[in-house]
Amino acid sequence: MRYTDAPARRDELLRRLSAEGYVSSSRVAEEFGVSEMTIRRDLRQLAADGLARRVVGGASLPDLGHGRPFEERAGTGGDEKRSIAEACLELLSGAGTIALDAGTTVAPLAGLVAAGTTIVSHSAPVIQSAIERGDVELVGIGGVYQPETRSFAGAAARRAIGDYAFDVAVLSATAVDATSILCANALDAEIKQELARAARTTVLLVDHSKLGSRAPIRVGALSLVDVIVTDDGAEPDDLRALADAGVRVVVAGAEQAVDVS
């Protein structure tokens, strides 16, 4: 459909931002039948009005405060994150090639997976941990560095991930509700989607504070993942909502993991 009227274009851009959390300048320019520069002008205006946030390649919803620095996030909930990572290990049994997402809950896995495992990751902390171990095969994914997540993203990273097939992809998220997986960075969302597409099994690691929470970017429906692993601080209603949505839920307790599905 061709959008030649600026108000109509901007209304449609806002509709897509609300529904998807992110719009690509090049993609919508082609769909709207206008130049990419025209779309960039529209996005600049929406950003000036406080309705969008300009990011590489397009725009996302305005930052709602979820994008805390990696170091700040890494310093909270350490015991819970370690417990979640250890519970996830059972799900990785027999997996030869594992993709590890960026995120403070996923990062501990780099030091826990079995020797000889092939780790594929765009996360700088995961890559560093694998290098220090020296007993795993490492495939580092490069691209545009994102300080907020200490990871690489963008078109080059997406293309590189597309060359691989993973036994298991382990993802992180900023928030999870009864229908969706959410994050705070549009480029990060694209990488999560690519990792899930390339994996036979996809596992999502989230501490209990993420359940029932909100974030501006929609990564995908809960059906994007096969298993969600969280900690024993999770509210029963949140766990039941996930199980009712058809996702296997594993709760990492102080002594052992409990499958509530």
N, C-alpha and C positions, 0 to 999 in steps of 0.2 A: 504494500500500500504506500502511496506517495503522500508525504506530509509536507506541503509547501507553506503552510501557515505556522509561524513560530509558536503562538500559544497552543495550537493543537499538538505540535511536536513535543513541547515541554510537558503538556498534560500527559501524553503517552509515555514520555520518559519517566515521569513521576510514578505513573501506574506500574511500569516495569520495575522500577526501583523498589516500590513497596512490595511487589510480588516476589521478586528474585533477589533483592538486596544489592544487585550490581548490574550495570549495563556496560557493554563494550562499544566504544565510539565507532570502530570500523564496522562492526556487525549491524548496529542500528542504522548507520549511514546507508549501508547497502539496502537494508529492508525498507527504509523510508524514501529511498530514491533521491537523496541529497548528498552533498559532499561531507567528508569527515570533518572538515573545518567548520561547517555549519553546525554539526552536532557538538563540536567542542565549544562553540560559542554558546549554544543552549545550555550545556553543562556548566560552563563558567557562570552564566546568569543564575542557574539554580543554586550553585554553590554560594554565590554572592547573597542570595536570598535565604541562605541557611537551610536549604531543602536537600542538598546533596553534598558529597565530599569528593573532590577530584582525586583520583588515584591513577597509577600508570595504566594506560589503555582505556580509560573510561571514567566511571564514577560509581560510588557506593552511597549507601545511606549515611547520614551524618553520624560521626562518632558519638556513641552514647556512653563512653567512659569505660568500655570493656577492654580496650587495648592497652593494658598495663604492661610496663617493661618486663622482659623475660626474667631479669634478675629479681624483681619484686615478686613475681608469681612463683619463681623457684624457691623463694624463702618461706612460703606458706604451705602448710599441710604436708610436710615432708614424710611423716610416718604413714599417712593415708596413701600418698602417692607410691611409696615403696611397697605397701601392702597390695595395692592394685596391680603394680608391675609383677610382683611375685605370683599373684593369682593368675595373671595372664600367661605366665610361663607354661602352665599345663595346656593351654590352648595352642601353644607353639610346638608341642611335641611332634617330632617327625617332619617339621617344616624345614626345608633346605634353604629356601630363599625368602627372606622376610623384609618387608618395607616398613620403615619406622618414620612416622610423621614427626613434624616439629611439635614441641610442647613439653612442658615440665613434667607431665604425668607419664609421657611415653619415654622420655630421655633415659630413665634408670634402666630400661630394658637392654640398652646397648651393653651394659656391663653384666647382664644376667643370662643372656641367651647362650646356648651351648657352643662350645668351641667347634670351629669348622663351619658354622652357619654363615651364609652370605647375607650381609646386611646392605640394603639399598636405602639411602636417605639423603634428603636435602637439608637436614638439620645440622648446624655447625656443632652443637654439643654432642650429638650422636656420632658424627664423623670423628670428632676428637677422641671420644671414649673408645671407639673401635680401633683407632690408630694406636692408642695407648695399650690396649689389650694385646694386639698383635697375633691373636689366635683365631680371628674370624676373617672371612673374605669381605672386603669393603668396596662398595660402589658408591662414590659420592656424586650427587646430582648438583650441578651448578646452575647459575642463572643470576637474576637480580637479587642482591642481598637485602633482606628485610630485618633491620635492627630490632623491631618490635617482637619478632618471633625468633630471631637469631637463625634464620633459615634462608634458603635460596628459592626463588619463585620466578614466574614469568614464562614466556613462550619457550625459551630454551629448556627450562626445567620440565615443562609439560611434554615437550617432544622427547626428551631423554627418558622419562618415565614410560612413555608409550612403546619403547623398545623392549620392555621387560615384561615377564609374567611372574607374579609372586604367588607363593603358596599361601602366605598370610600378609595382609596389610594391617598395621596397627595405627589407628588414627586418634587424634585428640580433638577436643571441641571446647568452645567457650561456654556453650549452653546447650541443653537438650530439653525439649518439651515433649508433650504427648504425640506430636506429629513430625517434628523436624529436628535436624542437627544444625547448630548455628555457630558462627564464629564472628570475629571482629575485623577481618582483613580479607578483601575480595580476592587478592592473589593467592592467599593461603587457602581460601575455599576452592579455587580451581585446582590446586595441587591435591587436596583431599579427594576431590572427585576423580582425578586421574588415577590416584593410588587405588581407590576402591574399584575402578573399572578394570585395572590390571591384575586384580587379586582373585584367587579362588575363594578365599575366606577373608572377611573384613571384620576386625575387632575394634570397638571404640572404648577408650579408657577415659573415664570422667570421675572426678571426686564428687561427693554428694552435694557440694555447693552449686554444682553446675545443673543439677536436675531441677526442672521447673523454672529455670532462669531464662533470661532473654539476651540476645545479642543481635546486631543489625544485619548480618549477612547469613542468608540461608544456604547451607552446604547441600542439603538434600533431605528427602524424607527418611524416616527411621529405617525404611527398607533398604537403604544404602548399605547398612551394616548387618552382620549376622549375629553378633554377640556384643552386649554392652557390659563392661566390668566397672563396678563402682565400689565404694567402701561401706562399712556397716553404719555410717552416720546417716545414710539415706533414709528418708521418710517412707513408711510403708505405702502411702498413697502414690508417691512418685514411682516406686518400684512396680506397683500393680498397674499403673498407667502404661509403663513401658512393656510389661509382660502382656497386657491386654492388646497392645498394638502389634503383637506377634514377634517381638524380638526376644531372644534368649537373654536373660539377665543373670549375671554372676556377681554376688556380693562378697567382697574380700573381707573376712572377719579377722579378729585377732588371732584365732587358732587355725581356721581353715576357710576356704572359699565355699559359699553356699549358692547353689543354683536355685533361683526362685521361679523359673519359668514352668 
